Amino acid sequence: MKVTTDRGTWIIPPHRAVWFPPNYPHQTGTLTAVEMRTLYIRPDACPPHAPQEPCVIQVSPLLRELVRRATMMPVEYDEQGHDGRIIVLLLDEIHWSRAHVPTMPRLLDSRLLAIERELAANPGDSRTLEEWAGVAGASPRTLARLFLRETGMTFRSWREQFRASVAVSRLVNGSSITALASEFGYETAGAFTTMFRRVMGMTPSQFLSESFSGSRSSSSSQTPG
């Protein structure tokens, strides 16, 4: 899934959930076939330690099944009965430590958006800021300053994070590491793996193993609050 807020965009792999505080504006979309569960928690029932800003959290196998069970309950379930005990367990099973999913900062400047559109169509585009200057209509120095101001990153770091975010959805959808290395302009699969590990904190193989551990399929269970 692709989730966008005023803070930026996340690509959400399987076995993760996105938490939103009450009434927080957001937009969701899908990049592949997705099975999703949405759990709404009453503000007065939110744990006091729940984050006050959006975040991505890990979904344990138990939490996954509890969410599935909760979505089959009637809206007016018996809070003092069996269903109520399941909800109490579900809330206790949510671990609020944040999962490592890179955030693509929201770009606002039209010159940076022009570069982003080009890279979205061709993630392997390896043009330098000097070469992008003609496309964006700004000097390399201006573009470098804009990237730092809007993303807190250099252009090169931003582009690596952009590629890793795109690679996440490709990997989940079955693309091989070798194919992604070629598509993204890396000479070897090892060079691509090094970039992915630098951004994600794990190799593509480790990412896939963690994403699908304990799952029979690639369906994802997202639980925005």
Number of C-alpha atoms within 10 A of each C-alpha: 20 16 16 19 16 11 14 14 19 21 21 22 24 25 24 22 26 21 23 21 17 15 8 13 11 13 10 11 11 13 13 13 11 15 13 16 16 16 15 13 15 9 12 7 9 15 12 9 7 14 15 12 11 18 20 23 21 21 25 16 12 13 21 22 13 17 21 16 14 19 13 8 12 9 8 6 13 12 12 8 9 10 16 15 12 16 18 12 14 18 16 11 15 18 14 15 12 15 15 15 20 19 19 18 19 15 16 10 12 11 18 21 14 14 16 16 11 12 18 13 9 14 21 17 14 15 10 11 20 14 12 19 18 11 14 17 14 16 15 17 11 13 22 18 15 20 19 13 11 14 17 13 17 15 19 14 16 18 20 18 21 20 22 26 24 17 24 20 20 17 17 18 13 10 13 15 19 15 13 22 19 14 15 20 15 18 12 14 15 14 12 25 21 15 20 22 15 15 21 18 15 17 18 22 13 11 19 17 11 14 19 17 14 11 13 7 9 17 17 23 23 27 22 18 19
